[in-house]
Structure formats: C-alpha cells, structure tokens
Amino acid sequence: MTLVDTPAKDASAATPAASPAAVTGGPSLPQERRLVTAIPGPRSQELMARKAAAVASGVGTTIPVAIVAGGGGVLVDADGNSLIDLGSGIAVTGVGNANPRVVEAVTRQLNSFTHTCFTVAPYDSYIDVAEKLNELTPGDHAKRTALFNSGAEAVENAVKVARAYTKKQAVVAFDHAYHGRTNLTMGLTAKNIPYKNGFGPFAPEVYRVPLSYPYRDGGLSGAEAAARAILQIEKQIGAENLAAMIIEPIQGEGGFIVPAAGFLPALVEWCRANDVVFIADEVQSGFGRTGAWFASDLEGIVPDVITTAKGIAGGLPLSAVTGRAEIMDAAGAGGLGGTYAGNPLACVAALASIESYEQDGLIERAREIGAVLIGRLNALRTADARIGDVRGRGAMVAIELVDPATGAPDAALTGRVAAYAHAQGVLVLTCGTYGNVIRFLPPLTITDDLLIEGLQVVAEGLKKA
C-alpha cells in the first residue's frame, strides 16, 4: 500500500523540493484503492436517495458516491471506500484536493473578510491574480484581466469584449466544441444532448465550422483543415462581419481532440489579417494540465484573448478573461464584473495554486503522467483494436473506442468500461460527441503506482466488456 508520506518511486523525481504533503496535495490519506462495500455503499445510496428527492433531476452525477475526503490521487466515500481519482473534478483539482498551500491561504482570508464585491470596494488579491495571469499567459504584449466565477462566464465575457472592440457581431465556434451551458455558450457548444436539447432559442450570430480531427479527417493536414474552415467562414459569414473565433486548443468535452500540426497557427494568422479576435478557451487545458502552462504554448500560438477556469484555484470557483490591453479595455466602465466575480477566497486560492504549480514541480509532473498514460494506453491499443485512437498531451489524455471492423464510435462499449471501472473503485470520465471517449484527467499529485493501477482496472474492464 502506498501512503501519502511514501510517494511512488517514479513520481518523487518530479518534485524534489516539495514536502510529501505538498506532493500529495491533501490530508494524510492512504494512497490506495480500497473497497469496503460495493459501489455505491449503503451510506452513498442514502445520499443519492436524498438527492433524488431534493435536487433537480437535470443535475446528474458520474458516480453515485458520497465523498467525505480527498487528497493525492484518491477520493474517500462515506462508506470508507477509497477510489482512484482519474478525473480531478473535470481537471479542477490539478494541485490536489485540500492542497496545503490553498487551505492555508483560504483559512487566512476567511479570518479577514469573505466578500466586499470588487466592483464596490476592491482588494489586492484580485489585482495580484490579474497581474499573475498577465504574466503567465502567452505573449509579451500589454494585457488586462477580468475575473469571473465559471468557465461559461469567462467565455461570455470574452465574446462581449471582442464585440465591443471590433464593432462586429458574428462569432465562429467549431465542431465538437464545448464552451458552457449558459444561453450564449450553449449556442457555441456543439453537442445537443445533454447540453442544449429543449433549451433554445439560443443567442444569434453564432456559426460553426469544421475542426481538425486527425483520427476522422481522412488524412487532412493541419493547413488543409484550416483552409477548409476559413473558406467556409469567408463564404458563409464574411470576415467583415466576424468579431471573434473561439476554439479550445485541445477540446475537452468534445473528445480531447488534438488538432493536426499547423491548424491553430493558420487560424491565428487569418484572424490577425482580418481584424478578428482569436479567443483560446483554455478552461480545461490550462494551468499545467498539458505539461505546459497553457496548451497554446505547445502550439506556439499567442491568442488575442484567453479564457481560464477549472485548475486555476484548487477547487474554488474562479475564472478569468485575459487579453490584449486594447481589446479588454474596449468594454466601458461597469460593463464587466459581477457580484461574486473575483471573490477574495477564490483569489487567494488561485495565488496559492499558482505557487504550487510553480514550486512543487506540478507542470513537470504533468509531463511524466502523460508519458505513463500515452505509453500504457498505446500498448493497450496495440493489443485491442477496439481502441481506435490514443491522443492528448500531458495529464490530458483519452482513448476513443470504436467498432474495429468499421471504425464507428462505440458508446455502449465505452459505457460498460466506465461502469466496470467505477464498480472497481476507479473514477473515470467519458466524453466526446459520440459518447465513445474515455478521458484521463488525474490530479497532478497522483503517484505512479495509483495511476498504473487505475489503468490496469480500465484494461480489465475492456477485457470483460
């Protein structure tokens, strides 16, 4: 059994200066998969019965367990089961659950004040976060940042500033995109069920064009895929009407699709030449997740505007829009903000999380996790033709499951594998337009032992399916 104070031998090199607590990012929980009851156990079943009676049915859950503790690479439920966490709250707890730096910073802030509303009476931690994001995001141009609460809010406000700056209205998103569940972001999101069905009409002047999807593109290069998208934009929308193009450098809910090399740079170049604001939605791919601060860094692109959330604040609700100063300043005074936007607790949590990424070797650790994931999943793919594709970067990796004879997406198989993993105490997430992708988003604090054990359970699920 691997304990919190005994990190896996392969993981220790990633964080030589970090204390064991900082490496695991949470309370001293045994770092082990442990099944005391069936999943879900009786206490979790009680919670789910209460949920059914009290919570709107539209609020679903991936796994029906009641979590009482988390840290390192595990989640512990009310029945005493210890689950391997390969989802990290959809890439939120990259620094680990209850990261000591975050806990200390938030506790200290709680003892000072919890809220004033920054747009009423400002405080320094909001400005500290803005300065840090201006420094860390791609590009050395002058930048400004505004803080919000969720990824969808960040996307909405990125579109607002792009429209204010360009004095144009149209926005282009891409096939398989996910940008949120508010009205505008539902329009930007591609997938109908469960995100859009029955919720229209959606905001106007939103258009969709083809993505570079190497596994299903029939051999299109990045440049060719970009030319296809640009031609559609020019013929169906017109650059003179287009305020912004928004894209996830690596798609999240859409299936962890990594575009072919050259696709994103070609889009950025076209936007620059046509006075279109290029928005990189890095809500899921940001903050070390891909083995770099931002996925845009790996593509060599500099967005005009970048949206961030999820991994920014160690689990507290915070998001941001960071962009070129002249674009961000196009909104008039009072045009950006919100009652809770940039809450002081979330701001100090973000500063502590960024400190953990920088000082605890977590970005390097993401690259190590990626090497384990890609290596083992490709080996599994070699032995099992139902794994059509292995893709991703850093600790953001996925497998696409298909009918080996036709290449058709196999959502049923994906569901069976995920259900098996959950029953065996391994939390995995599915995604993809066709529901046939299993994504791996472990906390960057997970040990190699736990990571490998979790992958072995997924492999067992494939065999049994």
C-alpha positions in Angstrom: 0.0 0.0 0.0 1.4 3.4 -1.0 0.9 6.0 1.8 0.9 9.8 1.5 4.3 10.0 3.1 5.8 7.4 0.8 5.5 8.7 -2.7 5.8 6.3 -5.6 9.5 6.0 -6.7 8.7 7.2 -10.2 6.9 10.3 -9.0 9.5 11.5 -6.5 11.9 13.0 -9.0 9.2 15.3 -10.3 9.0 17.3 -7.1 12.4 17.1 -5.3 11.9 20.3 -3.3 8.4 19.6 -2.2 7.3 18.2 1.1 5.3 14.9 1.0 2.2 16.9 1.9 2.7 19.3 -1.0 3.3 16.4 -3.4 0.1 14.7 -2.5 -1.8 17.9 -2.1 -4.2 16.9 0.7 -4.7 15.3 4.0 -2.7 12.2 5.0 -4.9 9.7 3.4 -3.6 6.2 2.5 -2.8 6.4 -1.2 -4.6 3.1 -2.1 -7.6 1.7 -3.8 -9.8 0.2 -1.1 -13.2 -1.4 -1.5 -15.1 -1.9 1.8 -18.5 -2.1 0.3 -20.0 -2.4 -3.2 -20.1 0.9 -5.1 -22.3 2.6 -4.1 -22.3 1.5 -0.5 -25.3 2.0 1.9 -24.4 5.5 3.0 -23.8 6.6 -0.5 -27.2 5.1 -1.5 -28.8 7.1 1.3 -27.3 10.3 -0.1 -28.4 9.5 -3.6 -32.0 8.9 -2.4 -31.9 12.3 -0.7 -30.5 13.9 -3.9 -33.4 12.4 -5.9 -35.9 14.0 -3.5 -34.2 17.4 -3.2 -32.1 18.2 -6.3 -33.3 19.0 -9.8 -33.1 15.9 -11.9 -31.1 17.8 -14.6 -28.2 17.8 -12.2 -26.6 14.5 -12.9 -23.7 12.6 -11.4 -21.0 10.5 -12.9 -20.6 8.1 -10.0 -23.2 7.7 -7.2 -20.9 8.0 -4.1 -20.8 10.5 -1.2 -17.3 11.9 -1.0 -16.0 12.8 2.5 -12.3 13.3 1.9 -9.8 13.6 -0.9 -6.1 14.1 -1.5 -3.2 12.9 -3.5 -4.8 10.6 -6.1 -7.7 9.3 -4.1 -11.3 10.1 -3.0 -12.8 8.5 0.1 -16.5 8.0 0.3 -18.9 7.8 3.3 -18.7 4.0 3.3 -14.9 4.0 3.7 -14.2 3.1 0.1 -11.0 4.7 -1.3 -11.3 5.4 -5.1 -8.5 6.2 -7.5 -9.3 9.6 -8.9 -8.7 9.9 -12.7 -11.0 12.8 -13.2 -9.9 15.5 -10.6 -13.3 17.2 -10.7 -13.0 17.6 -14.5 -9.5 19.0 -14.4 -10.2 21.3 -11.4 -8.0 19.8 -8.7 -4.8 19.7 -10.5 -2.9 20.8 -7.4 -4.8 18.1 -5.4 -7.8 18.2 -3.1 -7.2 20.2 0.0 -3.7 21.4 -1.2 -2.0 22.7 1.9 -1.0 25.9 0.3 -4.6 26.5 -0.7 -6.0 25.5 2.6 -3.7 27.9 4.5 -4.4 30.8 2.2 -8.2 30.4 2.3 -8.2 29.9 6.0 -6.2 33.1 6.5 -8.5 35.0 4.2 -11.6 33.6 6.0 -10.3 35.2 9.2 -10.1 38.6 7.4 -13.2 39.0 5.2 -15.2 36.9 2.8 -16.7 39.5 0.4 -16.9 43.1 -0.4 -17.7 42.9 -4.1 -14.6 44.0 -6.0 -16.6 46.5 -8.1 -17.8 48.1 -4.9 -14.7 48.1 -2.6 -11.6 46.4 -4.2 -8.9 44.4 -2.6 -5.3 43.5 -3.6 -5.7 39.7 -4.1 -7.9 40.3 -7.2 -5.2 42.6 -8.6 -2.5 40.0 -7.7 -4.3 37.3 -9.7 -4.7 39.7 -12.7 -1.0 40.6 -12.6 0.0 36.9 -12.4 -2.3 35.9 -15.3 -1.0 38.8 -17.4 2.5 37.4 -16.8 1.8 33.7 -17.3 -0.5 33.7 -20.4 1.1 33.5 -23.8 2.6 36.7 -25.4 4.6 39.6 -24.0 2.2 42.3 -25.2 0.4 44.6 -22.7 -2.6 42.7 -21.2 -5.5 43.2 -18.9 -7.5 40.6 -16.9 -11.1 40.4 -15.6 -12.2 37.8 -13.1 -15.5 35.8 -13.0 -16.9 32.7 -11.4 -17.1 30.0 -14.1 -15.8 29.0 -17.4 -19.0 29.8 -19.2 -19.0 33.3 -17.7 -15.4 33.8 -18.9 -16.4 32.7 -22.4 -19.5 35.0 -22.4 -17.3 38.0 -21.4 -14.6 37.2 -23.9 -17.2 37.4 -26.6 -18.5 40.7 -25.1 -15.1 42.4 -25.2 -14.4 41.1 -28.8 -17.7 42.5 -30.0 -17.1 45.8 -28.2 -13.6 46.1 -29.7 -14.4 45.1 -33.3 -17.8 46.6 -33.5 -18.9 43.4 -35.3 -21.3 40.7 -34.1 -20.7 37.2 -35.6 -18.8 34.5 -33.6 -17.3 31.3 -35.0 -17.0 28.1 -33.0 -16.0 24.7 -34.1 -17.4 21.2 -34.5 -17.3 19.1 -31.2 -16.8 22.3 -29.2 -17.9 22.7 -25.6 -17.9 26.2 -24.1 -20.6 26.1 -21.4 -24.3 25.8 -20.5 -25.5 29.4 -20.4 -27.5 30.7 -23.3 -24.7 32.1 -25.4 -22.3 29.3 -24.6 -24.9 26.7 -25.4 -25.0 28.2 -28.8 -21.2 27.9 -29.0 -21.4 24.3 -27.7 -21.8 21.7 -30.4 -23.3 18.7 -28.5 -27.1 18.6 -28.3 -27.8 16.0 -25.5 -27.5 16.7 -22.7 -26.3 20.3 -23.1 -28.7 22.0 -25.5 -31.8 19.8 -26.0 -35.0 21.7 -25.3 -33.3 24.9 -24.1 -33.4 27.1 -27.2 -33.7 29.5 -28.8 -30.0 30.4 -28.5 -28.2 33.6 -28.9 -27.9 34.7 -32.6 -24.9 35.3 -34.8 -23.1 32.1 -33.7 -21.7 30.0 -36.5 -20.0 26.6 -36.6 -17.2 25.4 -38.9 -15.2 22.1 -39.2 -12.4 21.2 -36.8 -9.2 19.4 -37.5 -9.9 15.9 -36.2 -6.9 13.8 -37.3 -8.5 10.4 -36.4 -11.6 11.1 -38.5 -10.3 13.7 -41.1 -9.2 11.3 -43.8 -5.6 12.4 -43.7 -6.1 16.2 -43.9 -3.1 18.2 -42.8 -3.5 21.0 -40.3 -3.0 23.5 -43.1 -5.7 21.8 -45.2 -8.1 21.6 -42.4 -7.6 25.3 -41.6 -8.1 26.2 -45.3 -11.4 24.3 -45.2 -12.6 26.1 -42.1 -11.5 29.5 -43.4 -13.2 29.0 -46.8 -16.5 28.3 -45.0 -16.1 31.4 -42.9 -15.4 33.6 -45.9 -18.2 32.3 -48.0 -20.9 31.9 -45.3 -20.2 34.7 -42.8 -17.6 37.1 -44.2 -14.6 38.4 -42.2 -16.2 41.9 -42.3 -19.0 40.6 -40.0 -16.9 38.4 -37.7 -16.0 39.6 -34.3 -14.3 36.5 -32.9 -13.2 33.0 -33.5 -13.2 30.8 -30.3 -11.6 27.4 -30.0 -10.2 25.0 -27.4 -6.6 24.3 -28.3 -7.3 20.8 -27.2 -11.0 20.0 -27.0 -12.4 18.9 -23.7 -16.0 17.5 -23.6 -15.7 17.2 -27.4 -13.3 14.2 -27.0 -9.8 15.5 -26.2 -9.3 16.2 -29.9 -5.8 17.5 -30.6 -5.8 19.3 -34.0 -3.2 18.5 -36.6 0.0 20.5 -36.5 -0.3 23.8 -38.2 -4.1 24.1 -37.8 -4.2 26.6 -35.0 -1.3 28.8 -36.3 -3.1 29.1 -39.6 -6.3 30.2 -37.9 -4.4 32.8 -35.8 -2.7 34.2 -38.9 -6.0 34.6 -40.7 -7.6 36.3 -37.7 -4.7 38.7 -37.5 -5.0 39.6 -41.2 -8.8 40.1 -40.9 -9.3 42.0 -37.6 -10.9 39.0 -36.0 -10.3 38.4 -32.3 -8.8 34.9 -31.7 -10.1 33.5 -28.4 -8.4 30.4 -26.9 -10.7 28.6 -24.5 -8.3 27.1 -22.1 -10.8 26.4 -19.3 -9.9 22.7 -19.3 -6.5 22.6 -20.9 -4.9 25.4 -18.9 -2.8 25.5 -15.7 -0.2 22.8 -16.3 -2.7 20.2 -17.4 -1.0 19.6 -20.8 2.6 19.8 -19.4 2.8 23.5 -20.2 1.1 26.4 -18.5 -1.3 26.5 -21.4 -2.0 24.3 -24.4 -1.5 27.4 -26.6 2.2 27.4 -25.6 2.6 23.9 -27.1 1.1 25.0 -30.3 3.3 28.1 -30.5 0.3 30.5 -30.7 -0.5 33.7 -29.0 -4.2 34.3 -28.5 -5.7 37.7 -28.5 -7.8 36.6 -25.6 -7.6 33.5 -23.4 -10.3 32.2 -21.0 -9.3 30.2 -18.0 -11.1 28.5 -15.0 -11.1 24.9 -13.6 -7.5 24.3 -12.5 -7.0 28.0 -11.6 -8.0 27.9 -7.9 -7.7 24.4 -6.4 -11.4 23.8 -6.4 -12.8 27.2 -5.6 -15.0 28.9 -8.2 -12.9 31.4 -10.2 -12.4 32.1 -13.9 -10.7 34.8 -15.9 -10.5 36.5 -19.2 -7.0 37.8 -20.1 -6.3 39.6 -23.3 -4.6 42.3 -25.2 -5.0 45.6 -23.3 -6.7 47.4 -26.2 -9.3 44.6 -26.6 -10.0 44.2 -22.9 -10.3 47.9 -22.4 -12.9 48.2 -25.1 -15.7 47.5 -22.6 -17.0 50.6 -20.8 -16.7 51.1 -17.0 -19.3 48.8 -15.4 -19.6 46.6 -18.5 -17.6 43.7 -16.8 -17.9 42.2 -13.4 -20.5 40.5 -11.2 -21.4 40.3 -7.5 -19.1 37.4 -6.7 -16.6 37.7 -9.5 -13.1 37.5 -8.2 -14.2 36.6 -4.7 -11.3 37.1 -2.2 -11.4 33.5 -1.1 -11.1 32.3 -4.7 -8.4 34.8 -5.4 -6.1 33.7 -2.6 -6.8 30.1 -3.6 -5.7 30.9 -7.1 -2.5 32.6 -5.9 -1.7 29.5 -3.7 -2.5 27.1 -6.6 -0.2 29.0 -9.0 2.5 28.9 -6.3 2.0 25.1 -6.1 2.3 24.7 -9.9 5.5 26.8 -9.8 7.2 25.4 -6.7 6.0 21.8 -6.4 7.0 20.7 -9.8 3.5 20.0 -11.0 3.9 21.1 -14.6 6.8 18.7 -14.9 4.8 16.1 -13.2 2.0 16.5 -15.8 4.6 15.6 -18.5 5.6 12.5 -16.5 1.9 11.5 -16.1 1.5 11.9 -19.8 4.4 9.6 -20.6 2.8 6.9 -18.4 -0.7 7.4 -19.9 0.4 7.5 -23.6 2.8 4.6 -23.2 0.5 2.3 -21.5 -2.6 3.2 -23.5 -0.8 2.8 -26.8 0.4 -0.6 -25.6 -3.2 -1.5 -24.8 -4.3 -0.2 -28.2 -1.8 -2.5 -30.0 -3.4 -5.5 -28.3 -7.0 -4.3 -28.7 -8.4 -3.0 -32.0 -11.4 -1.5 -30.2 -9.2 1.3 -29.1 -9.2 3.4 -32.3 -7.1 6.3 -31.1 -5.0 7.4 -28.2 -4.5 11.2 -28.0 -3.8 14.1 -25.7 -0.9 15.9 -24.0 0.4 15.8 -20.5 -2.2 14.7 -18.0 -5.0 15.3 -20.5 -5.2 12.0 -22.5 -8.1 10.0 -23.9 -8.9 6.8 -25.8 -11.6 6.6 -28.5 -13.4 3.3 -28.6 -14.8 2.0 -31.9 -16.1 -1.0 -33.7 -12.8 -2.4 -35.0 -14.5 -3.5 -38.3 -16.0 -0.2 -39.3 -14.4 2.4 -37.1 -17.8 3.5 -36.0 -18.0 5.0 -32.5 -18.9 2.5 -29.8 -20.6 4.4 -27.0 -22.1 1.2 -25.5 -18.7 -0.3 -25.0 -17.4 3.0 -23.5 -20.3 3.0 -21.0 -19.6 -0.6 -20.0 -15.9 0.0 -19.4 -16.6 3.1 -17.4 -19.2 1.3 -15.3 -16.8 -1.5 -14.6 -14.0 0.9 -13.5 -16.5 2.7 -11.2 -17.6 -0.5 -9.6 -13.9 -1.4 -9.0 -13.1 1.9 -7.3 -11.6 3.9 -10.2 -13.3 7.2 -11.2 -13.0 7.8 -14.9 -14.9 10.3 -17.1 -16.4 9.8 -20.6 -16.8 12.4 -23.3 -17.0 13.0 -27.0 -19.7 14.0 -29.4 -20.5 10.3 -29.9 -20.1 9.3 -26.3 -17.2 6.9 -27.1 -14.2 8.5 -25.4 -12.7 7.8 -22.0 -10.7 10.7 -20.8 -7.9 10.6 -18.2 -7.5 13.8 -16.0 -5.7 12.6 -12.9 -4.7 15.1 -10.2 -1.1 16.2 -10.9 -0.4 14.9 -7.3 -1.2 11.3 -8.1 1.6 8.7 -7.7 2.6 6.4 -10.5 1.5 3.4 -8.5 -2.1 4.6 -8.3 -2.1 5.8 -11.9 -0.9 2.5 -13.2 -3.3 0.5 -11.0 -6.2 2.7 -12.3 -5.1 2.0 -15.9 -5.0 -1.7 -15.2 -8.6 -1.6 -14.0 -9.6 0.1 -17.2 -7.8 -2.6 -19.2 -9.6 -5.3 -17.2 -12.9 -3.5 -18.0 -12.1 -3.7 -21.7 -11.4 -7.4 -21.5 -14.6 -8.1 -19.6 -16.6 -5.9 -22.0 
